[in-house]
Amino acid sequence: MSIMRVAVVGTCRLALLIAREIHDSTSHQLVILSRISQPSLLSQGYQCQVVDYSNPSSIQHALMGVDTVISTVSGNAQLQLIEAAVACRVRRFAPAEFEGRPALRSQSILDRGRNSALARLHHYRNLIEYTVFVCGIFYERFSVNGMVSQQIGVNTGYSNEGDYIANPRSMTALAPVYDSSQNLAYLNLTSVYDVARFVVRALNMPSWPREMSMSGDRMSVNQLIEVMQLCRGRQFYVEWQNPSGLQYQMTMAQMAGDALKQRRLATLIETAENRYDCATPAYLNAAFPDIQPTSFSHWFQHNWATVP
């Protein structure tokens, strides 16, 4: 197994978990790219490089000798990162996706510049290999105090407790349980810890397909609610919905100019249309059967154990 230099870009929770996994379980050289100095990471023995995304030479300097880039930054910063990676002859690039399949993303409010990044990578496809890691919904969306308490999705607009499907504290749910054909909607879910394990294992694959899926658990929205009810030991008050009902609510939110509600509803519409689902077994689960992901019920039970 050849030793490579890997750049993890960003310092959100997922980025730091991927960095730790590289540090602890591989011999690869790791550099963490950040907009600001990271004394706590430096004190833990990590190599960090401060980058200015408005300055191409700053990014290129940080990427010298790098084989693979794993990005968790979005928008213009990621576009500049791609340009610098191509200029530095970086071999591989994983953009900041880590969700459902990009081709099924229909709600433009959820794009946050990601389609532009994929278009840029496609443009340079003969110069740089890239893949999208498809992991569905993070378990951490259902965390006590929300995903934002884990430093994930801080700028997404749906990272607080209860913002997505269910509020396990108040036992209320807005459940996108049916697709447009009135079939049960399914979703794929993965813990960020397991995402990090799969991503780091994929570094050594001889070639990267355009998408690589992974799965911690797969269930219908209905089953998801049942699992949470069982773990909490009481019933949810559920508003069952399908895409047309959610679309009506979206129109009302647009008329009211409520951008926050629009973003939350957009993720529910995507869920109802099975955008966060993937074929089983997932690609990386089949490639690395020794990785046994945590089940959602086990994770949820542990996460909410101390909340009455």
MOLIN-V358203 format. One line per field, one symbol per residue. phi: phi as a letter, one per 30 degrees, with the letter a starting at -180 (. if undefined). burial: + if it has 16 or more other C-alpha atoms within 10 Angstrom, else -. A space follows every 10 residues. Layout:
phi: ???
burial: ???
This chain:
phi: .ddbcccccj bdededdddd ddddbbcddb bccbdbdbed deddjddbbd bcdcbedddd edceidcbcc cbcbideddd ddeddddchd dbbcddchad dedcdccddc dhiddddddd ddecedcbdb bcdcbicded dcdeiidddc hbiecdjbcd eidbibcddd hbbccddcdd cidddcbcbb deddeedddd ddecddbcdd bbcbbcabad eededddddd ddiaddcccd bbeddddddd edddddicdd dddddedddd ddcidccadc ddeddddbdd dcdddddddd eddceccd
burial: ---+++++++ ++++++++++ +++--+-+++ ++++---+-- -----+-++- +++-----++ -++--+++++ ++++-+++++ ++++++-+++ -+++++++++ ++--+----+ --++++++-- +-----++++ ++++++++++ ++++++++++ -++---++++ ++++++++-- +++++++++- ---+++++++ ++++++++++ +++----+-- -+++++++++ ++-+++++-- ++---+---- +++--++--+ --+------- ++++++++++ ++++++++-- -++++----- --+++++-++ ---+----
